[in-house]
Amino acid sequence: MSALTRFLGDSPLRVLIKLLIVSFIVGFIMSVFNWSPLDVYYSLRDTVLGIWNMGFEALGRLGGYILLGAFIVVPGFIILRLLSYRR
């Protein structure tokens, strides 16, 4: 297996075909919603500026959501790993 194939995860031709298909789907969806790449860029920029202007309060809420989810996800992950370890 060549270094390029290892890097891409598949043969270059197959990766190119997959990228073309995904690009077509994303382009079609963006066309349906009348979005442009600049619209996406401006939305991301406005989101970052909004978080910055809120004094990072949103990041505190995000951390709270992560902790709440972790109380469910981490024990479930540990249980699943223990059950699969016995096999």
C-alpha positions as CSV (number, residue, x, y, z in Angstrom):
1,M,0.0,0.0,0.0
2,S,1.5,3.3,-1.0
3,A,1.8,6.3,1.3
4,L,-0.8,8.2,-0.7
5,T,-3.3,5.4,-0.4
6,R,-2.7,5.2,3.3
7,F,-3.1,8.9,3.7
8,L,-6.3,9.0,1.7
9,G,-7.8,5.8,3.2
10,D,-8.6,4.4,-0.2
11,S,-7.3,4.5,-3.8
12,P,-7.0,8.1,-5.2
13,L,-9.6,7.4,-7.9
14,R,-12.2,6.1,-5.5
15,V,-11.5,9.1,-3.1
16,L,-11.9,11.4,-6.1
17,I,-15.3,9.8,-7.0
18,K,-16.5,10.0,-3.4
19,L,-15.5,13.6,-3.2
20,L,-17.3,14.4,-6.4
21,I,-20.5,12.7,-5.2
22,V,-20.5,14.5,-1.8
23,S,-19.6,17.8,-3.5
24,F,-22.6,17.4,-5.8
25,I,-25.0,16.6,-2.9
26,V,-23.7,19.5,-0.8
27,G,-23.9,21.9,-3.8
28,F,-27.4,20.8,-4.6
29,I,-28.6,21.3,-1.0
30,M,-26.9,24.7,-0.9
31,S,-28.6,25.6,-4.2
32,V,-32.0,24.6,-2.9
33,F,-31.6,26.8,0.2
34,N,-30.0,29.6,-1.9
35,W,-26.8,29.6,0.2
36,S,-23.4,30.6,-1.0
37,P,-20.0,29.8,0.6
38,L,-19.9,33.5,1.8
39,D,-23.2,33.0,3.6
40,V,-21.8,30.0,5.4
41,Y,-18.6,32.0,6.3
42,Y,-20.6,35.0,7.5
43,S,-22.9,32.8,9.6
44,L,-19.8,31.2,11.3
45,R,-18.2,34.6,11.8
46,D,-21.5,36.0,13.4
47,T,-21.7,32.9,15.7
48,V,-18.1,33.4,16.9
49,L,-18.7,37.2,17.4
50,G,-22.0,36.4,19.2
51,I,-20.2,34.1,21.6
52,W,-17.5,36.6,22.1
53,N,-20.0,39.5,22.8
54,M,-21.9,37.4,25.3
55,G,-18.8,37.3,27.4
56,F,-18.3,33.5,27.0
57,E,-21.6,32.8,28.8
58,A,-22.5,30.5,26.0
59,L,-19.3,28.5,26.6
60,G,-20.3,28.0,30.2
61,R,-23.7,26.7,29.1
62,L,-22.0,24.4,26.6
63,G,-19.8,23.0,29.3
64,G,-22.9,22.3,31.4
65,Y,-24.5,20.5,28.5
66,I,-21.4,18.4,28.0
67,L,-21.4,17.4,31.7
68,L,-25.1,16.5,31.6
69,G,-24.5,14.3,28.6
70,A,-21.4,12.8,30.0
71,F,-23.4,11.5,33.0
72,I,-25.3,9.3,30.6
73,V,-22.7,8.6,27.8
74,V,-19.7,7.7,29.9
75,P,-21.3,5.0,32.0
76,G,-23.0,3.6,28.9
77,F,-19.6,3.5,27.1
78,I,-17.9,1.8,30.0
79,I,-20.7,-0.9,30.2
80,L,-20.5,-1.5,26.5
81,R,-16.7,-1.9,26.6
82,L,-16.9,-4.3,29.5
83,L,-19.6,-6.4,27.8
84,S,-17.5,-6.5,24.6
85,Y,-14.3,-7.2,26.5
86,R,-15.7,-10.6,27.7
87,R,-16.0,-11.9,24.2
